[in-house]
């Protein structure tokens, strides 16, 4: 298809001059304020680098070192399935979405009742991610509350690997389990670096701290040759400046510091960068997302596009008390802006109640939203065949297009068809006793949970993984 004849909507945040200003502010922060590095292993890499000055645990990074790291990092990253098949390429194709992340509770679809998150729930979530077409990967969905102490991350990762072929994003809460988790996956699928399907995810501590666990885990992953996600979480007015510009400059500086460390450890390390900019409500003491969150996410994605580094950003999760109106608004805003802008990865769809509870209904409804957002962003073709002047001439004034060639060819695919909500006339809706949209969503979610089957090798993966975990100690 001729791209010049394809109509596609786009969203742009910055001018070129504004990008340069953000970059300059971030460089000043790194050179004049610096970062604190709690990991002795990470600190040693900075100490050995030209362009970094060390004073105790404080590291100041000169612009030349940052520019070197930007040039050294790969521009795109191929991601694979557990079976070794190519899945997608971050940095080159469209926005990718994932189910997640690290919830402590599970919200029952049919009652909204909240219960502690368990192995069973991890399997349900991973199978939903496997079965729903809008999702490209599965992130660590929750923290197991029914696993033996010291095995929560191991068993959680095992459940994900056994219940989906799709790529995984790994968030390991217990640093002592991080290397064993990688060894578990190597035991199950072999080498993780050549065709990576598991991407470890790391957070620095905002503002401007590479904490020990994050630094050490980064090094463990990089030394194995794995791609990594380095993403920060800021709360405006608490851990970042309250102004959007101040928050952006600070968060961008933190990402550049993580980039520098990754390239010092191993030149050419595959790294994905992004921010989760939030707000903190000082009256009720909760963090939350706001329209400026989504705007800053789009801004961050444009900074990463300028650096030519793959991006991972917000997923619109956490708002609302289940799949309700507040949740719907932020999901729509996030997903359509992600598809229209330069967001590379939105990995954490499905959190509710401040991202403490995993909501399957959120996952199912967001699947519908993502498909519509992608359809909107795909645009349409404006060529002679699509316009169809011959059909317009044949129909003439007062005619119709019911039997036109284009209608016969495209009538089944010309418009979006929800997998949840039917098209109902007033009369048909009354005939069905006035069902609510929520009922259709709950029914669809329960059906998907019942029907979603694990991969054919599920039992084998579980058995091999459990034997491996028992033999670790």
ZIRABEL-V949744 format. One record per residue. N is the residue number from 1. RES is the residue in three letters. PHI is phi in degrees with one decimal (* if undefined). D_FIRST is the distance of its C-alpha to the first C-alpha in Angstrom with 2 decimals. Layout:
# ZIRABEL-V949744
n	res	phi	d_first
N	RES	PHI	D_FIRST
N	RES	PHI	D_FIRST
This chain:
# ZIRABEL-V949744
n	res	phi	d_first
1	UNK	*	0.00
2	UNK	-70.0	3.82
3	UNK	-61.5	6.03
4	UNK	-68.1	8.74
5	UNK	-101.8	7.84
6	UNK	-98.3	7.77
7	UNK	-88.8	11.50
8	UNK	-133.7	13.05
9	UNK	-74.5	16.84
10	UNK	-136.0	18.57
11	UNK	-123.8	22.24
12	UNK	-124.9	24.11
13	UNK	-98.4	27.80
14	UNK	-105.0	29.02
15	UNK	-86.5	29.22
16	UNK	-59.2	29.48
17	UNK	-64.1	33.23
18	UNK	-67.6	33.61
19	UNK	-59.1	31.96
20	UNK	-63.4	34.50
21	UNK	-66.6	37.31
22	UNK	-59.6	36.54
23	UNK	-59.9	36.36
24	UNK	-64.9	39.65
25	UNK	-61.4	41.40
26	UNK	-64.6	40.42
27	UNK	-62.9	41.70
28	UNK	-63.2	44.95
29	UNK	-59.3	45.41
30	UNK	-68.5	45.10
31	UNK	-81.9	47.34
32	UNK	-99.9	49.97
33	UNK	-98.1	50.10
34	UNK	81.8	48.68
35	UNK	-126.0	48.20
36	UNK	-101.4	50.68
37	UNK	-118.9	50.15
38	UNK	-88.0	52.25
39	UNK	-82.2	51.12
40	UNK	-65.1	53.46
41	UNK	-64.5	51.01
42	UNK	-66.5	48.25
43	UNK	-60.3	50.82
44	UNK	-65.2	51.77
45	UNK	-64.6	48.29
46	UNK	-64.8	48.45
47	UNK	-62.7	52.01
48	UNK	-89.2	50.98
49	UNK	-98.6	48.17
50	UNK	-72.6	48.50
51	UNK	99.7	47.47
52	UNK	-126.9	48.83
53	UNK	-112.5	52.35
54	UNK	-115.8	54.20
55	UNK	-135.9	57.02
56	UNK	68.2	57.94
57	UNK	-99.0	54.86
58	UNK	-90.3	53.26
59	UNK	-121.7	50.51
60	UNK	-106.6	49.34
61	UNK	-115.0	46.17
62	UNK	-80.4	45.68
63	UNK	-55.0	42.39
64	UNK	-61.7	42.19
65	UNK	-70.0	42.09
66	UNK	-63.3	39.34
67	UNK	-62.6	37.19
68	UNK	-61.2	37.85
69	UNK	-64.1	36.74
70	UNK	-60.5	33.47
71	UNK	-70.3	32.68
72	UNK	-82.3	33.81
73	UNK	-69.7	31.87
74	UNK	-62.5	28.63
75	UNK	-84.0	25.36
76	UNK	-148.9	23.85
77	UNK	-138.4	25.50
78	UNK	-79.3	24.49
79	UNK	-117.9	26.08
80	UNK	-120.7	27.09
81	UNK	-83.3	28.66
82	UNK	-60.4	32.36
83	UNK	-83.5	31.62
84	UNK	86.1	29.95
85	UNK	-92.3	26.37
86	UNK	-63.2	23.61
87	UNK	-105.0	22.94
88	UNK	-162.3	20.96
89	UNK	-126.8	20.97
90	UNK	-70.5	22.61
91	UNK	98.4	21.68
92	UNK	-128.0	18.07
93	UNK	-117.2	16.44
94	UNK	-77.3	17.09
95	UNK	-61.4	20.62
96	UNK	-113.3	22.70
97	UNK	-123.3	25.71
98	UNK	-138.1	29.02
99	UNK	-91.3	32.26
100	UNK	177.9	35.46
101	UNK	-158.5	37.85
102	UNK	43.1	41.57
103	UNK	-76.3	43.03
104	UNK	-92.5	46.76
105	UNK	-132.9	46.78
106	UNK	-123.2	45.02
107	UNK	-100.8	44.65
108	UNK	-60.8	45.33
109	UNK	-62.8	42.68
110	UNK	-88.6	45.28
111	UNK	-137.4	47.88
112	UNK	66.7	46.44
113	UNK	-66.3	49.40
114	UNK	-104.8	48.96
115	UNK	-129.8	50.28
116	UNK	-57.8	50.29
117	UNK	-76.0	47.17
118	UNK	-130.1	47.83
119	UNK	-58.2	46.41
120	UNK	-57.7	45.69
121	UNK	-68.1	43.55
122	UNK	-61.9	41.59
123	UNK	-64.4	40.80
124	UNK	-59.7	39.78
125	UNK	-63.8	37.42
126	UNK	-65.6	35.81
127	UNK	-68.6	35.34
128	UNK	-61.3	33.74
129	UNK	-60.4	31.27
130	UNK	-67.3	30.64
131	UNK	-88.1	30.14
132	UNK	-93.8	28.00
133	UNK	-67.7	24.25
134	UNK	-72.7	23.66
135	UNK	-96.1	25.92
136	UNK	-103.4	24.96
137	UNK	-159.1	28.52
138	UNK	-126.9	32.16
139	UNK	-96.8	34.44
140	UNK	-54.0	38.23
141	UNK	-75.3	38.75
142	UNK	-154.7	42.46
143	UNK	-104.2	45.73
144	UNK	-64.6	47.83
145	UNK	-103.5	51.14
146	UNK	-116.3	52.59
147	UNK	-99.6	52.26
148	UNK	-58.1	55.17
149	UNK	-59.4	55.51
150	UNK	92.8	53.75
151	UNK	-124.4	51.27
152	UNK	-59.8	49.11
153	UNK	-70.8	46.11
154	UNK	-62.7	46.52
155	UNK	-70.2	46.67
156	UNK	-64.2	43.90
157	UNK	-64.4	41.53
158	UNK	-59.8	42.70
159	UNK	-61.4	41.90
160	UNK	-63.9	38.35
161	UNK	-61.8	37.77
162	UNK	-78.9	39.32
163	UNK	-108.1	37.41
164	UNK	-153.6	33.78
165	UNK	-91.1	31.63
166	UNK	-68.6	29.35
167	UNK	-57.7	29.91
168	UNK	-118.0	32.95
169	UNK	-107.9	33.86
170	UNK	-103.4	37.61
171	UNK	-115.8	40.00
172	UNK	-105.1	43.47
173	UNK	-78.8	46.27
174	UNK	-99.1	49.16
175	UNK	-57.4	48.87
176	UNK	-69.8	51.26
177	UNK	-95.0	48.84
178	UNK	-64.2	45.80
179	UNK	-62.7	46.51
180	UNK	-57.5	47.75
181	UNK	-63.0	44.47
182	UNK	-63.0	42.56
183	UNK	-65.9	45.12
184	UNK	-60.0	44.69
185	UNK	-66.4	40.94
186	UNK	-63.3	41.59
187	UNK	-64.3	44.16
188	UNK	-80.9	41.75
189	UNK	-125.3	38.58
190	UNK	94.1	39.64
191	UNK	-57.3	38.32
192	UNK	-96.1	36.35
193	UNK	-90.7	35.05
194	UNK	-66.5	33.04
195	UNK	-126.0	30.60
196	UNK	-67.0	31.44
197	UNK	-117.2	31.25
198	UNK	-118.2	34.00
199	UNK	-118.1	33.66
200	UNK	-65.9	36.98
201	UNK	-119.7	36.97
202	UNK	-128.3	39.60
203	UNK	-120.9	41.01
204	UNK	-74.0	43.29
205	UNK	-101.1	45.97
206	UNK	-80.1	45.25
207	UNK	-97.0	46.66
208	UNK	64.2	46.32
209	UNK	-128.0	47.74
210	UNK	-96.2	46.48
211	UNK	-71.6	48.83
212	UNK	-62.4	50.36
213	UNK	-60.8	48.51
214	UNK	-63.2	45.09
215	UNK	-60.8	45.96
216	UNK	-67.6	47.46
217	UNK	-66.3	44.68
218	UNK	-55.7	42.05
219	UNK	-63.3	44.01
220	UNK	-60.6	44.42
221	UNK	-70.6	40.67
222	UNK	-65.4	39.75
223	UNK	-64.6	42.50
224	UNK	-87.0	40.95
225	UNK	84.5	37.58
226	UNK	-83.3	35.81
227	UNK	-71.3	33.06
228	UNK	-134.5	34.53
229	UNK	-106.9	33.79
230	UNK	-119.9	36.14
231	UNK	-136.4	36.17
232	UNK	-107.6	38.86
233	UNK	-124.7	40.19
234	UNK	-119.8	41.89
235	UNK	-113.9	43.98
236	UNK	-60.2	44.28
237	UNK	87.5	47.93
238	UNK	-122.2	49.11
239	UNK	-103.2	47.27
240	UNK	-132.9	45.14
241	UNK	-54.6	45.95
242	UNK	-76.9	45.51
243	UNK	-78.0	43.38
244	UNK	-56.8	39.60
245	UNK	-67.2	39.66
246	UNK	-65.7	42.52
247	UNK	-61.3	41.00
248	UNK	-63.2	37.69
249	UNK	-61.8	39.51
250	UNK	-67.9	41.74
251	UNK	-62.8	39.15
252	UNK	-64.3	36.89
253	UNK	-62.2	39.98
254	UNK	-60.3	40.68
255	UNK	-64.1	37.21
256	UNK	-65.1	37.67
257	UNK	-64.1	41.06
258	UNK	-63.1	39.62
259	UNK	-60.5	37.01
260	UNK	-58.7	39.86
261	UNK	-59.2	41.89
262	UNK	-59.8	39.10
263	UNK	-77.9	38.61
264	UNK	-67.7	42.38
265	UNK	-67.0	42.80
266	UNK	-154.6	40.14
267	UNK	-60.9	37.99
268	UNK	90.3	34.32
269	UNK	-54.9	34.88
270	UNK	-79.5	31.70
271	UNK	-134.0	32.18
272	UNK	-118.1	30.40
273	UNK	-120.0	31.93
274	UNK	177.5	32.22
275	UNK	-126.8	34.71
276	UNK	-119.6	36.01
277	UNK	-83.2	37.70
278	UNK	-124.5	40.13
279	UNK	-120.3	43.13
280	UNK	-125.6	46.68
281	UNK	-85.0	48.72
282	UNK	-76.3	52.21
283	UNK	-82.2	54.03
284	UNK	-102.5	52.74
285	UNK	61.5	51.86
286	UNK	-132.0	48.33
287	UNK	-94.2	45.05
288	UNK	-159.9	42.05
289	UNK	-97.7	38.59
290	UNK	-145.9	38.11
291	UNK	-52.4	35.30
292	UNK	-69.1	36.08
293	UNK	-58.1	35.44
294	UNK	-67.3	31.83
295	UNK	-64.5	31.63
296	UNK	-66.7	33.19
297	UNK	-61.8	30.83
298	UNK	-63.3	27.88
299	UNK	-63.8	29.93
300	UNK	-60.8	30.64
301	UNK	-62.7	26.99
302	UNK	-72.4	26.38
303	UNK	-63.6	29.40
304	UNK	-66.5	28.09
305	UNK	-63.8	24.72
306	UNK	-63.4	26.93
307	UNK	-76.8	28.89
308	UNK	62.3	25.79
309	UNK	-122.8	27.48
310	UNK	-55.2	25.99
311	UNK	-118.3	27.15
312	UNK	-132.9	28.90
313	UNK	-138.1	30.19
314	UNK	-74.1	31.59
315	UNK	-124.1	30.98
316	UNK	75.4	32.77
317	UNK	-91.9	35.54
318	UNK	107.1	39.27
319	UNK	-76.7	39.72
320	UNK	83.1	41.55
321	UNK	-120.2	43.96
322	UNK	124.2	41.57
323	UNK	-85.3	38.48
324	UNK	-121.5	39.79
325	UNK	-61.9	38.85
326	UNK	-59.1	39.35
327	UNK	-66.5	37.17
328	UNK	-60.7	34.43
329	UNK	-60.5	34.22
330	UNK	-73.3	33.77
331	UNK	-63.7	31.31
332	UNK	-60.3	29.04
333	UNK	-61.2	29.45
334	UNK	-66.5	28.76
335	UNK	-72.6	25.74
336	UNK	-74.1	23.77
337	UNK	-68.8	24.68
338	UNK	-62.4	23.76
339	UNK	-71.7	20.21
340	UNK	-84.6	19.85
341	UNK	-99.1	21.61
342	UNK	-114.3	21.80
343	UNK	-58.3	23.91
344	UNK	-90.9	23.38
345	UNK	-143.1	25.80
346	UNK	-117.8	27.84
347	UNK	-91.4	30.17
348	UNK	-126.4	33.06
349	UNK	-87.3	32.35
350	UNK	128.1	35.38
351	UNK	-80.0	38.36
352	UNK	-138.0	40.72
353	UNK	52.7	44.07
354	UNK	69.6	43.49
355	UNK	61.1	41.44
356	UNK	-97.4	44.63
357	UNK	-124.3	43.73
358	UNK	-82.9	40.81
359	UNK	-114.8	39.64
360	UNK	-58.7	37.75
361	UNK	-65.4	37.14
362	UNK	-62.7	35.36
363	UNK	-61.5	33.12
364	UNK	-69.1	32.31
365	UNK	-66.7	31.76
366	UNK	-63.5	29.64
367	UNK	-57.0	27.37
368	UNK	-63.6	26.70
369	UNK	-62.1	26.25
370	UNK	-61.6	23.76
371	UNK	-63.0	21.57
372	UNK	-70.6	21.72
373	UNK	-62.9	21.17
374	UNK	-66.4	18.01
375	UNK	-62.8	16.77
376	UNK	-60.4	17.79
377	UNK	-70.5	16.13
378	UNK	-68.4	12.71
379	UNK	71.2	12.65
380	UNK	-154.1	10.76
381	UNK	-93.9	8.26
382	UNK	-119.3	10.31
383	UNK	-114.2	9.40
384	UNK	-61.0	12.16
385	UNK	-63.9	11.62
386	UNK	-69.3	11.66
387	UNK	-68.2	14.64
388	UNK	68.8	16.37
389	UNK	-59.2	19.04
390	UNK	-63.6	20.68
391	UNK	-70.4	21.35
392	UNK	-63.9	22.66
393	UNK	-66.3	24.91
394	UNK	-66.0	26.11
395	UNK	-72.8	27.05
396	UNK	61.1	28.68
397	UNK	-63.5	31.05
398	UNK	79.4	32.42
399	UNK	-83.9	30.22
400	UNK	-146.8	28.04
401	UNK	-121.0	24.81
402	UNK	-62.9	26.42
403	UNK	-109.9	25.81
404	UNK	-63.9	22.63
405	UNK	-56.3	20.04
406	UNK	-65.1	17.46
407	UNK	-67.0	20.37
408	UNK	-61.6	21.42
409	UNK	-77.3	18.03
410	UNK	-114.3	17.27
411	UNK	-62.7	20.77
412	UNK	-84.3	21.21
413	UNK	-125.1	18.15
414	UNK	-73.9	17.82
415	UNK	-139.0	20.14
416	UNK	-73.6	21.57
417	UNK	-119.5	24.54
418	UNK	-63.6	27.02
419	UNK	-83.7	28.58
420	UNK	-115.0	31.80
421	UNK	-106.4	32.50
422	UNK	-78.4	32.61
423	UNK	-82.0	32.18
424	UNK	-121.2	35.85
425	UNK	-74.5	37.50
426	UNK	-54.6	40.77
427	UNK	-65.6	42.74
428	UNK	-67.8	41.01
429	UNK	-62.9	41.40
430	UNK	-66.3	45.09
431	UNK	-61.3	45.46
432	UNK	-89.4	44.26
433	UNK	67.1	46.95
434	UNK	54.4	44.69
435	UNK	-66.3	42.93
436	UNK	-89.8	41.66
437	UNK	-61.4	38.18
438	UNK	-60.1	39.96
439	UNK	-64.4	41.35
440	UNK	-61.2	37.98
441	UNK	-66.0	36.77
442	UNK	-63.5	39.93
443	UNK	-61.5	39.88
444	UNK	-65.0	36.30
445	UNK	-63.5	37.15
446	UNK	-62.8	40.32
447	UNK	-64.4	38.55
448	UNK	-64.4	35.95
449	UNK	-62.1	38.78
450	UNK	-69.4	40.67
451	UNK	-86.3	37.85
452	UNK	-67.2	36.08
453	UNK	-99.0	37.31
454	UNK	-73.3	37.56
455	UNK	-57.5	36.04
456	UNK	-63.3	38.05
457	UNK	-98.0	39.72
458	UNK	-53.7	40.87
459	UNK	-63.6	44.57
460	UNK	-64.6	44.55
461	UNK	-62.2	42.85
462	UNK	-60.7	45.33
463	UNK	-62.8	48.29
464	UNK	-63.7	47.41
465	UNK	-68.1	46.65
466	UNK	-66.2	49.87
467	UNK	-63.3	51.92
468	UNK	-60.7	50.41
469	UNK	-64.2	51.15
470	UNK	-62.7	54.72
471	UNK	-91.1	55.31
472	UNK	-65.2	54.12
473	UNK	-81.6	57.50
